[in-house]
Amino acid sequence: MSSLAGKTGIVFGVANKRSIAWAIAQAWAKEGAKLAFTYQGERVKENVEELAGTFGADTLILPCDVTKDEDIASVFKAVGEKFGKLDLLLHSVAFAPKAALEGRFVDTTRDAYLVAHNVSAYSLVALARAAEPLMTNGGSIIGMSYFGAEKVVPHYNVMGVAKASLEASTRYLAYDLGPKKIRVNCISAGPVNTLAARGIAGFSAMLKTYEERSPLKRNLVPEELGATGVFLASDGAACITGQVIYVDGGYSIMGM
């Protein structure tokens, strides 16, 4: 039997076929999970519908702006009606204004700081709160982070601070939801050539640095993130919560 057979899940953050969220969604589906998807705005709607539609014409695909509580409520109402319960949630959502990912962190505007934290960190809290009533048999919530939450990565700027908030939120959520057997973890991925990553100044240099300095001397492939997502969603990770799991070729252990 597949490791996620009989489980239901919802995926936030698919933008196109290169999205980390799509790599994990494919792996979840391959292991037997039934999934619902959301999309942010009309710009990516067609992409998400095309990709998610490969899982069947009846796949639930819903609009959701994670900064709007009414959108979140509508999504989980529909998921409850469709599945009756929820086992898995993937949060792969992050945003900061482009100008905030260039130049100096000290020049981050108040608006850019608030936007980055609202979209990239608080949304995990809001989604977990909405998912909790549907996770009647426990569940697994997974967020996506990056090493810039822990160490300074030039040009990552306010997004690194928002990811630090995301990781701290993961720990507090794990504590609150643990009695209900709901586990909350983060995957901290090495650089992946996604739509969002290309908005970071110096991203190509980042890929080269990981390849040169990580113990494994290479960058990850999306399928490896999928495998980690399956593990954290499965019963094999039943006693793992509040953790940040690094999938980065070991780069995060290096001092220089």
C-alpha positions as semicolon CSV with decimal commas, in nm:
position;residue;x (nm);y (nm);z (nm)
1;M;0,000;0,000;0,000
2;S;0,126;0,350;-0,080
3;S;0,242;0,548;0,222
4;L;-0,025;0,820;0,186
5;A;-0,315;0,605;0,070
6;G;-0,645;0,732;0,207
7;K;-0,504;1,072;0,306
8;T;-0,634;1,405;0,181
9;G;-0,434;1,722;0,142
10;I;-0,434;2,079;0,023
11;V;-0,147;2,252;-0,153
12;F;-0,082;2,626;-0,137
13;G;0,183;2,776;-0,363
14;V;0,183;2,610;-0,704
15;A;0,262;2,869;-0,971
16;N;0,402;2,654;-1,252
17;K;0,568;2,319;-1,317
18;R;0,894;2,438;-1,159
19;S;0,731;2,524;-0,827
20;I;0,853;2,343;-0,518
21;A;0,488;2,300;-0,425
22;W;0,427;2,111;-0,749
23;A;0,719;1,875;-0,686
24;I;0,580;1,786;-0,343
25;A;0,222;1,763;-0,470
26;Q;0,328;1,515;-0,739
27;A;0,507;1,304;-0,480
28;W;0,207;1,312;-0,246
29;A;-0,029;1,209;-0,525
30;K;0,202;0,929;-0,636
31;E;0,188;0,792;-0,282
32;G;-0,192;0,787;-0,287
33;A;-0,303;1,121;-0,142
34;K;-0,611;1,298;-0,279
35;L;-0,532;1,668;-0,320
36;A;-0,691;2,008;-0,354
37;F;-0,505;2,312;-0,486
38;T;-0,527;2,688;-0,452
39;Y;-0,397;2,963;-0,676
40;Q;-0,310;3,327;-0,615
41;G;-0,461;3,554;-0,878
42;E;-0,565;3,516;-1,238
43;R;-0,204;3,529;-1,359
44;V;-0,135;3,173;-1,245
45;K;-0,487;3,032;-1,256
46;E;-0,447;2,866;-1,595
47;N;-0,114;2,706;-1,499
48;V;-0,254;2,562;-1,178
49;E;-0,568;2,434;-1,348
50;E;-0,361;2,262;-1,617
51;L;-0,123;2,099;-1,369
52;A;-0,377;2,001;-1,105
53;G;-0,613;1,878;-1,373
54;T;-0,370;1,595;-1,447
55;F;-0,491;1,437;-1,121
56;G;-0,847;1,419;-1,252
57;A;-1,122;1,647;-1,378
58;D;-1,284;1,655;-1,034
59;T;-0,972;1,793;-0,859
60;L;-1,067;2,082;-0,632
61;I;-0,896;2,403;-0,747
62;L;-0,976;2,722;-0,557
63;P;-0,866;3,087;-0,558
64;C;-0,703;3,204;-0,238
65;D;-0,532;3,523;-0,134
66;V;-0,370;3,416;0,194
67;T;-0,384;3,774;0,323
68;K;-0,766;3,760;0,321
69;D;-0,940;3,568;0,599
70;E;-1,257;3,536;0,395
71;D;-1,067;3,359;0,113
72;I;-0,911;3,118;0,361
73;A;-1,248;3,044;0,521
74;S;-1,403;2,978;0,180
75;V;-1,123;2,738;0,082
76;F;-1,148;2,525;0,395
77;K;-1,527;2,520;0,378
78;A;-1,499;2,375;0,026
79;V;-1,231;2,127;0,135
80;G;-1,449;2,010;0,422
81;E;-1,742;1,958;0,189
82;K;-1,525;1,773;-0,064
83;F;-1,319;1,549;0,165
84;G;-1,492;1,554;0,501
85;K;-1,150;1,569;0,668
86;L;-0,797;1,685;0,603
87;D;-0,465;1,511;0,668
88;L;-0,202;1,719;0,488
89;L;-0,131;2,086;0,423
90;L;0,157;2,232;0,226
91;H;0,242;2,599;0,274
92;S;0,477;2,709;-0,004
93;V;0,384;3,075;-0,013
94;A;0,620;3,370;0,009
95;F;0,640;3,722;-0,128
96;A;0,832;4,045;-0,080
97;P;0,838;4,347;-0,311
98;K;1,122;4,320;-0,562
99;A;1,285;4,639;-0,439
100;A;1,318;4,484;-0,094
101;L;1,528;4,199;-0,238
102;E;1,791;4,437;-0,372
103;G;2,030;4,671;-0,199
104;R;2,052;4,690;0,181
105;F;1,824;4,532;0,438
106;V;1,842;4,849;0,649
107;D;1,659;5,032;0,370
108;T;1,357;4,800;0,387
109;T;1,041;5,007;0,402
110;R;0,775;4,952;0,666
111;D;0,525;4,846;0,400
112;A;0,765;4,592;0,245
113;Y;0,843;4,447;0,589
114;L;0,475;4,407;0,674
115;V;0,385;4,259;0,336
116;A;0,668;4,004;0,351
117;H;0,567;3,888;0,699
118;N;0,196;3,884;0,627
119;V;0,225;3,673;0,311
120;S;0,526;3,460;0,401
121;A;0,485;3,392;0,775
122;Y;0,149;3,491;0,922
123;S;-0,029;3,302;0,647
124;L;0,102;2,974;0,795
125;V;-0,068;3,061;1,124
126;A;-0,392;3,152;0,949
127;L;-0,395;2,835;0,737
128;A;-0,310;2,610;1,033
129;R;-0,593;2,762;1,236
130;A;-0,839;2,701;0,953
131;A;-0,713;2,347;0,894
132;E;-0,726;2,242;1,260
133;P;-1,100;2,159;1,275
134;L;-1,068;1,934;0,967
135;M;-0,764;1,743;1,096
136;T;-0,977;1,521;1,315
137;N;-0,736;1,227;1,293
138;G;-0,424;1,435;1,331
139;G;-0,229;1,567;1,037
140;S;0,091;1,702;0,890
141;I;0,147;2,068;0,805
142;I;0,463;2,151;0,610
143;G;0,609;2,494;0,538
144;M;0,893;2,583;0,304
145;S;1,190;2,778;0,437
146;Y;1,546;2,866;0,336
147;F;1,887;2,902;0,505
148;G;1,849;3,280;0,485
149;A;1,628;3,246;0,793
150;E;1,934;3,149;0,996
151;K;2,231;3,319;0,830
152;V;2,272;3,634;0,626
153;V;2,231;3,575;0,252
154;P;2,303;3,897;0,060
155;H;1,996;4,031;-0,121
156;Y;1,761;3,788;0,055
157;N;1,704;4,069;0,302
158;V;1,351;4,096;0,442
159;M;1,260;3,753;0,309
160;G;1,522;3,599;0,537
161;V;1,367;3,777;0,835
162;A;1,021;3,660;0,728
163;K;1,146;3,301;0,693
164;A;1,291;3,325;1,047
165;S;0,943;3,424;1,160
166;L;0,799;3,131;0,966
167;E;1,034;2,888;1,140
168;A;0,954;3,030;1,484
169;S;0,582;3,011;1,402
170;T;0,632;2,646;1,309
171;R;0,761;2,571;1,658
172;Y;0,478;2,751;1,835
173;L;0,217;2,589;1,611
174;A;0,372;2,248;1,676
175;Y;0,330;2,308;2,049
176;D;-0,031;2,427;2,021
177;L;-0,147;2,157;1,780
178;G;0,056;1,864;1,912
179;P;-0,215;1,743;2,154
180;K;-0,439;1,691;1,850
181;K;-0,165;1,487;1,677
182;I;-0,114;1,761;1,420
183;R;0,253;1,790;1,333
184;V;0,406;2,110;1,194
185;N;0,748;2,111;1,027
186;C;0,951;2,309;0,775
187;I;1,166;2,196;0,487
188;S;1,462;2,429;0,437
189;A;1,554;2,378;0,073
190;G;1,869;2,470;-0,106
191;P;1,824;2,707;-0,402
192;V;1,581;2,584;-0,667
193;N;1,524;2,757;-1,001
194;T;1,166;2,866;-0,939
195;L;0,970;3,174;-1,049
196;A;1,013;3,326;-0,702
197;A;1,386;3,252;-0,684
198;R;1,457;3,432;-1,007
199;G;1,343;3,752;-0,838
200;I;1,642;3,739;-0,601
201;A;1,946;3,935;-0,715
202;G;2,249;3,708;-0,758
203;F;2,050;3,385;-0,769
204;S;2,278;3,226;-1,032
205;A;2,579;3,290;-0,808
206;M;2,389;3,127;-0,522
207;L;2,345;2,806;-0,724
208;K;2,715;2,802;-0,808
209;T;2,815;2,859;-0,446
210;Y;2,607;2,565;-0,324
211;E;2,756;2,341;-0,589
212;E;3,110;2,439;-0,494
213;R;3,083;2,443;-0,114
214;S;2,820;2,190;-0,007
215;P;2,951;1,850;0,108
216;L;2,765;1,675;-0,175
217;K;2,905;1,922;-0,432
218;R;2,577;1,963;-0,615
219;N;2,241;2,135;-0,604
220;L;1,926;1,945;-0,515
221;V;1,667;1,827;-0,765
222;P;1,295;1,888;-0,705
223;E;1,222;1,517;-0,671
224;E;1,433;1,516;-0,354
225;L;1,207;1,777;-0,201
226;G;0,911;1,561;-0,302
227;A;1,061;1,263;-0,121
228;T;1,116;1,466;0,194
229;G;0,762;1,598;0,172
230;V;0,629;1,243;0,152
231;F;0,834;1,139;0,455
232;L;0,710;1,428;0,669
233;A;0,353;1,360;0,561
234;S;0,375;0,988;0,635
235;D;0,344;0,782;0,951
236;G;0,721;0,735;0,935
237;A;0,752;1,089;1,072
238;A;0,481;1,041;1,336
239;C;0,709;1,163;1,617
240;I;0,869;1,455;1,430
241;T;0,725;1,802;1,485
242;G;0,845;2,159;1,520
243;Q;1,156;2,082;1,316
244;V;1,339;2,241;1,025
245;I;1,463;1,969;0,791
246;Y;1,748;2,082;0,563
247;V;1,752;1,950;0,207
248;D;2,053;2,137;0,075
249;G;2,336;1,894;0,007
250;G;2,470;1,971;0,355
251;Y;2,549;2,335;0,278
252;S;2,398;2,449;0,610
253;I;2,661;2,261;0,814
254;M;2,954;2,446;0,660
255;G;3,140;2,722;0,843
256;M;3,306;2,856;0,530
